């Protein structure tokens, strides 16, 4: 029988303790590594309502939000396979670096270099939109993508052809199986996946947002610009989303023959010349401006609202004959508008193209 105090026993006890310490350390390392991997994978992803935002219009009620469906929607958004000649993706006309607007052109090019009649609008906070397009002709985010896919001067494709192409792709069959439990691609699931990606395009971390939340201060020029904005602009560009989501004739023209705007949808002459009031989120990067991209600078936009209003029967009455801004007032408003730039949104990796 060994002596309890013998060196042999000490060595055995030490070996036993060391073995268990190493096993515990390894387990702890694996636990931390797994937790860290999970946090890094999901940190910054998902839908949330910023505390200063109203309740969203879209709430995923029949489109259960999952990471696999979001990832599928992101792939589809960046893939030109949705167009008839595989040259045009959603992202081609909605670039993240431009606040998901187009690349400095009045009108985007579609298949066969066809040119549209309207400027590609910036995309952000779409879950709060009650309807879409410059004329509001689409009333649900889950059908939003149908319009550009099937438009003959945009993607010029049919949903049946898109579904056939995706069903012929082993990559997409695997993605649809992961997202929906079935490798068979359907147009309904395709549109729902795109809706999930677009609904998570949330821009709410600009300097303006931090100011509203009391996390930062404004300069004197920014404060004055905000006050001028609230006095003259906020009735249409309602805070904090900077849009009322209504439609207005903002005095660009008196003849609407080329584009009736909202009147094209409602067939009501009182809506002729009215277009969606756009959000001003990231507005310093989403030029050119207006439904036809006629203005390339914010200075030109303010010149229009100052003394360029064109009178017509459907003109929004709040515009009158213009606001006659001074040079300093224009500069202060632009200084404020620059605070709406959300750098985190423009660089959000979850909204960027993922390499396949």
Phi, psi and omega per residue, in radians:
X1 nan 2.282 -3.088
X2 -1.318 2.593 3.052
X3 -1.287 2.332 -3.096
X4 -1.067 -0.449 -3.106
X5 -1.730 0.207 -3.083
X6 -1.252 2.660 3.080
X7 -1.001 -0.571 3.140
X8 -1.075 -0.752 3.105
X9 -1.139 -0.697 3.126
X10 -1.067 -0.757 3.140
X11 -1.117 -0.701 3.133
X12 -1.126 -0.773 3.127
X13 -1.109 -0.735 3.140
X14 -1.118 -0.721 3.117
X15 -1.094 -0.740 3.139
X16 -1.084 -0.805 -3.128
X17 -1.145 -0.711 -3.132
X18 -1.125 -0.704 3.130
X19 -1.054 -0.805 -3.116
X20 -1.231 -0.575 3.101
X21 -1.136 -0.742 3.126
X22 -1.148 -0.704 3.102
X23 -1.124 -0.716 3.120
X24 -1.131 -0.747 -3.133
X25 -1.115 -0.720 3.128
X26 -1.120 -0.754 3.124
X27 -1.087 -0.748 3.138
X28 -1.122 -0.719 3.116
X29 -1.070 -0.785 3.134
X30 -1.130 -0.689 3.136
X31 -1.109 -0.807 -3.139
X32 -1.147 -0.721 -3.128
X33 -1.090 -0.763 3.129
X34 -1.120 -0.750 3.139
X35 -1.115 -0.740 -3.138
X36 -1.106 -0.730 3.126
X37 -1.075 -0.727 -3.131
X38 -1.148 -0.738 -3.140
X39 -1.125 -0.792 -3.117
X40 -1.145 -0.577 -3.120
X41 -1.204 -0.641 -3.018
X42 -1.895 -0.152 -3.137
X43 -1.062 2.165 3.105
X44 1.526 -0.068 3.130
X45 -1.819 2.596 3.047
X46 2.067 2.901 3.141
X47 -1.552 2.429 3.051
X48 -2.592 2.680 3.056
X49 -1.779 1.956 3.069
X50 -0.950 2.496 -3.006
X51 -1.058 -0.461 -3.117
X52 -1.697 0.096 3.104
X53 -1.627 2.668 3.007
X54 -1.278 3.097 3.088
X55 -1.146 2.425 3.141
X56 -1.215 2.694 3.088
X57 -1.324 -0.664 -3.113
X58 -1.756 2.258 -3.032
X59 -2.250 0.375 3.062
X60 0.991 0.529 -3.018
X61 -1.090 -0.628 3.124
X62 -2.098 0.465 -3.108
X63 -2.570 1.229 -3.037
X64 -0.904 2.127 -3.044
X65 -1.318 2.157 3.044
X66 -2.390 2.766 -3.140
X67 -1.124 -0.691 -3.114
X68 -1.112 -0.655 -3.141
X69 -1.287 -0.665 3.060
X70 -1.080 -0.814 3.140
X71 -1.082 -0.671 3.074
X72 -1.091 -0.786 3.110
X73 -1.068 -0.666 3.108
X74 -1.133 -0.783 3.095
X75 -1.005 -0.789 -3.113
X76 -1.139 -0.663 -3.123
X77 -1.064 -0.620 -3.065
X78 -1.698 0.031 -3.027
X79 -1.793 2.128 3.120
X80 -1.231 -0.032 3.102
X81 -1.040 -0.324 3.139
X82 -1.279 -0.243 -3.132
X83 -1.736 2.812 -3.029
X84 -1.134 -0.569 -3.137
X85 -1.942 0.240 3.105
X86 0.970 0.708 3.089
X87 -2.061 -0.322 -3.020
X88 -2.077 2.116 3.013
X89 -1.883 2.952 3.049
X90 -1.018 -0.727 -3.072
X91 -1.183 -0.353 -3.140
X92 -1.108 -0.576 3.123
X93 -1.799 -0.058 -3.116
X94 -2.412 1.472 -3.057
X95 -1.558 2.323 -3.102
X96 -1.016 -0.696 -3.105
X97 -1.158 -0.255 3.096
X98 -1.923 0.485 -3.108
X99 1.170 0.524 -3.074
X100 1.041 0.663 2.944
X101 -1.933 -3.046 -3.080
X102 -1.536 3.079 -3.022
X103 -1.561 1.221 2.943
X104 1.122 0.466 3.128
X105 -2.101 2.618 3.114
X106 -1.057 -0.872 -3.061
X107 -2.285 2.383 -3.128
X108 -1.304 2.690 3.060
X109 -1.602 2.321 3.065
X110 -1.762 -2.811 3.113
X111 -1.083 2.590 -3.119
X112 1.011 0.479 3.122
X113 1.029 0.469 3.070
X114 -1.207 2.579 -3.069
X115 -2.055 2.301 -3.138
X116 -1.420 -3.006 -3.121
X117 -1.951 -0.107 -3.101
X118 -2.280 2.661 3.104
X119 -1.300 2.440 3.104
X120 -1.221 2.052 -3.076
X121 -1.300 2.707 3.050
X122 -1.197 2.671 -3.138
X123 -2.065 2.188 2.982
X124 -2.971 2.624 3.083
X125 0.935 0.691 -3.055
X126 -1.200 -0.356 3.109
X127 -1.146 -0.262 3.129
X128 -1.670 -0.052 -3.098
X129 -1.458 2.280 3.061
X130 -1.406 -0.391 3.076
X131 -2.756 3.066 -2.936
X132 -2.386 2.972 -3.093
X133 1.351 2.802 -3.133
X134 -1.047 -0.486 -3.130
X135 -1.835 0.062 3.126
X136 1.214 0.405 -3.063
X137 -1.260 -0.254 3.078
X138 -1.947 2.231 -3.030
X139 -1.930 0.235 3.140
X140 -2.651 2.366 -3.097
X141 -1.119 -0.437 -3.121
X142 -1.361 -0.218 3.047
X143 -1.957 -0.008 -3.095
X144 -0.925 -0.822 -3.034
X145 -1.252 -0.330 3.131
X146 -1.020 -0.668 -3.063
X147 -1.104 -0.968 -3.141
X148 -1.165 -0.572 3.139
X149 -1.093 -0.723 -3.050
X150 -1.676 -0.129 3.136
X151 -1.176 2.211 -3.067
X152 -1.124 -0.365 3.119
X153 -1.833 0.180 3.030
X154 -2.039 -1.678 -3.119
X155 -1.598 -0.360 3.015
X156 0.901 0.820 -3.126
X157 -2.191 2.948 3.021
X158 -1.957 2.663 -3.135
X159 -1.119 -0.618 -3.140
X160 -1.128 -0.681 3.104
X161 -1.195 -0.718 3.103
X162 -1.044 -0.822 3.141
X163 -1.065 -0.722 3.128
X164 -1.098 -0.747 3.137
X165 -1.128 -0.724 -3.138
X166 -1.210 -0.636 3.105
X167 -1.196 -0.375 3.096
X168 -1.506 -0.049 -3.106
X169 -1.779 2.078 3.101
X170 -1.109 -0.585 3.122
X171 -1.072 -0.872 -3.086
X172 -1.287 -0.547 3.069
X173 -1.088 -0.680 3.086
X174 -1.177 -0.709 3.136
X175 -1.140 -0.718 3.124
X176 -1.199 -0.612 3.099
X177 -1.130 -0.751 3.104
X178 -1.127 -0.619 -3.071
X179 -1.421 -0.676 -2.989
X180 -2.190 0.043 3.101
X181 1.390 0.082 -3.110
X182 -2.529 2.243 -3.090
X183 -1.281 -0.224 -3.128
X184 -1.275 2.170 -3.129
X185 -1.418 2.342 3.032
X186 -2.180 2.676 3.140
X187 -1.122 -0.594 -3.139
X188 -1.110 -0.828 3.139
X189 -1.197 -0.582 3.069
X190 -1.047 -0.861 -3.113
X191 -1.177 -0.616 3.121
X192 -1.199 -0.654 3.108
X193 -1.139 -0.767 3.074
X194 -1.063 -0.673 3.122
X195 -1.106 -0.652 3.127
X196 -1.122 -0.768 3.123
X197 -1.098 -0.834 -3.072
X198 -1.203 -0.567 3.138
X199 -1.216 -0.342 3.113
X200 -1.639 0.180 3.028
X201 -1.405 1.326 -3.040
X202 -1.792 2.082 3.095
X203 -1.946 1.887 -3.061
X204 -2.640 0.437 -3.075
X205 -2.233 0.575 3.090
X206 -1.398 3.032 3.061
X207 -1.079 -0.649 3.084
X208 -1.017 -0.792 3.132
X209 -1.073 -0.767 3.135
X210 -1.141 -0.573 3.079
X211 -1.162 -0.807 3.127
X212 -1.053 -0.625 -3.115
X213 -1.496 0.028 3.106
X214 1.331 0.387 -3.098
X215 -1.683 -0.174 3.135
X216 -2.660 3.026 3.118
X217 -2.058 2.809 3.082
X218 -1.813 2.632 2.991
X219 -1.260 2.998 3.129
X220 -1.075 -0.711 -3.135
X221 -1.169 -0.707 3.117
X222 -1.126 -0.719 3.106
X223 -1.112 -0.780 3.141
X224 -1.138 -0.696 3.099
X225 -1.102 -0.704 3.097
X226 -1.110 -0.723 3.129
X227 -1.120 -0.754 3.097
X228 -1.113 -0.694 3.109
X229 -1.080 -0.797 -3.123
X230 -1.170 -0.529 -3.140
X231 -1.336 -0.728 -2.970
X232 -1.923 -0.366 -2.953
X233 -2.080 -0.480 -2.929
X234 -1.219 -0.294 3.113
X235 -1.134 -0.515 3.058
X236 -1.738 -0.807 -3.136
X237 -1.631 1.226 -2.983
X238 -1.197 2.309 3.079
X239 -1.295 2.700 -0.020
X240 -1.573 -0.142 -3.120
X241 -1.367 -0.165 -3.139
X242 1.039 0.581 2.976
X243 -2.789 2.480 3.021
X244 -1.508 -0.144 -3.089
X245 1.126 0.341 3.053
X246 -1.614 -2.946 -3.115
X247 -2.237 2.463 -3.088
X248 -2.633 2.590 2.945
X249 -1.589 1.937 -3.054
X250 -1.736 0.459 2.962
X251 1.358 0.519 3.120
X252 -1.404 -0.654 -3.038
X253 -2.529 2.934 3.004
X254 -1.986 -0.238 3.105
X255 -2.028 2.155 -3.054
X256 -1.959 0.388 -3.089
X257 -1.000 -0.723 -3.091
X258 -1.212 -0.540 -3.111
X259 -2.747 1.921 -3.115
X260 -1.312 -0.255 -3.125
X261 1.203 -2.326 -3.110
X262 -1.024 -0.537 3.131
X263 -1.072 -0.442 3.092
X264 -1.142 -0.537 -3.127
X265 -1.503 -0.823 -3.030
X266 -1.501 -0.336 -3.055
X267 1.061 0.414 3.104
X268 -1.824 2.079 3.139
X269 -0.984 -0.445 3.120
X270 -1.213 -0.212 3.119
X271 -1.774 0.005 3.141
X272 -1.115 2.350 3.129
X273 1.439 0.040 3.113
X274 -1.673 2.399 3.128
X275 -2.335 2.822 3.140
X276 -0.965 2.417 3.015
X277 -1.392 1.922 -3.030
X278 -1.327 2.685 2.956
X279 -1.196 2.590 3.128
X280 -1.774 0.224 3.076
X281 -1.027 2.281 3.131
X282 1.018 0.507 -2.981
X283 -1.101 -0.461 -3.138
X284 -1.178 -0.258 -3.106
X285 -1.955 -0.049 -3.007
X286 -1.785 0.309 3.115
X287 -1.126 2.728 0.019
X288 -1.352 2.920 -2.971
X289 -1.926 2.834 -3.083
X290 1.414 2.895 -3.055
X291 -1.088 -0.414 3.132
X292 -1.944 0.208 3.056
X293 1.052 0.580 -3.035
X294 -1.351 -0.372 -3.125
X295 -1.938 2.284 -3.108
X296 -1.774 -0.148 3.132
X297 -2.318 2.703 3.075
X298 -1.160 -0.496 3.085
X299 -1.093 -0.719 3.104
X300 -1.136 -0.670 3.103
X301 -1.082 -0.786 -3.123
X302 -1.245 -0.546 3.029
X303 -1.070 -0.724 3.111
X304 -1.052 -0.872 -3.097
X305 -1.257 -0.346 3.137
X306 -1.390 -0.870 -3.068
X307 -2.598 0.394 -3.115
X308 -2.053 0.224 -3.094
X309 -1.144 2.210 3.096
X310 -1.682 2.212 -3.097
X311 -1.351 2.472 3.052
X312 -2.795 2.981 -3.044
X313 -1.191 -0.412 -3.109
X314 -1.862 0.169 3.137
X315 -0.982 2.396 3.076
X316 -1.080 2.159 -3.055
X317 -1.088 -0.371 -3.122
X318 -1.223 -0.274 -3.089
X319 -1.503 -0.453 3.112
X320 0.953 -2.209 3.110
X321 -1.854 0.188 -3.127
X322 1.946 2.975 -2.997
X323 -1.800 -0.146 3.071
X324 0.885 0.912 3.134
X325 -1.158 2.539 2.999
X326 -1.374 2.917 3.109
X327 -1.035 -0.733 -3.131
X328 -1.187 -0.674 3.118
X329 -1.105 -0.723 3.095
X330 -1.057 -0.775 -3.126
X331 -1.112 -0.710 -3.132
X332 -1.174 -0.665 3.105
X333 -1.113 -0.752 3.115
X334 -1.118 -0.688 3.088
X335 -1.035 -0.747 3.068
X336 -1.128 -0.794 -3.102
X337 -1.029 -0.523 3.093
X338 -1.152 -0.391 3.122
X339 -1.292 -0.139 3.117
X340 -1.493 -0.033 3.104
X341 -1.311 2.223 -3.086
X342 -1.960 1.662 -3.081
X343 -1.113 -0.595 3.118
X344 -1.119 -0.641 3.110
X345 -1.165 -0.750 -3.096
X346 -1.181 -0.379 -3.108
X347 -2.030 0.151 -3.090
X348 -1.060 2.008 -3.074
X349 -1.142 -0.437 3.134
X350 -1.249 -0.313 3.107
X351 -1.767 -0.039 -3.130
X352 -1.530 2.837 3.126
X353 -1.155 2.318 3.119
X354 -1.758 2.256 -3.141
X355 -1.217 2.322 -3.118
X356 -1.415 nan nan
